[in-house]
């Protein structure tokens, strides 16, 4: 158990909604540092910061926030 033949040799990571460049870098680094294993990243899009924030905005549109702001304390 735990031998290379028992481990997966090909891993596909597919992100619905899209992957970011940071996630691609992480998968690349993990693949480069894991001998005998090939990790491939796929997704419905590749996001930069602007497109990622736009996706979050669209996904949360219409949701009501339940966060409450604590009242400011007065200095003593």
N, C-alpha and C positions, 0 to 999 in steps of 0.2 A: 504494500500500500504506500502511496505517496511517491511512487516512481513516475518518471516522465511519461511513460506509456499510459498511465492511469489519468493523467491530467489532460484537459482540452488543449489542442494545438492551435485551433483557430477560434477566435471569439469575435462576434459581430455585436457592436453596440449601436443600436438605432434609436435616435431620439425623435419622437413625434413632437412637432412644434419647433424643431430646429436645434442645432448645436451652436455653441459659441466658440470663438477662437481659443479661449482659455480651456474649454473642454477638449478641443482637438489637440491642444498642446499636452494636456494631461494624458490622453490616450496614446499619443505618440511617445511620450516619455515612458509610460508604463510598458508599452510594446518594446521599446528599445532596451529597457532594463530587465526584461523577462525572457531569458534565452529559451528557445524552443516553442515559444508561443507567439502567434501573430494576432494582433488586436486591430480591428478595422472599425472606424467610426463612420456612421451614416446618419442622415437625418432628413427631414422634410425641407430644411433651409439651413443656411449658415448665417448666423446673426453677428452683427456688430453691436456696439452698445446702443445705438439709436433704435435699431430694429428690435432688439431684445426688450427695451423699455416700452416700445410701442405694443409689442405682443402682450406684455404684462398689463398695460393700460387697457387693451381690448378685452383681455380675459377677466379683468376685474370690473369692467364697466357695469354699472347698475348695482353693484354690491354695496350694501350699507356698511359703513365702518362702525364697529362696536368699541373702538378704542376711546378711552376717556383721558383727558388731560388733567393731571392732578393740579389742584389750586396751588398758586405760588405761596410759599411761606414768607412771612414777614420777618425781617431781621430783628433780632432782640436788642 
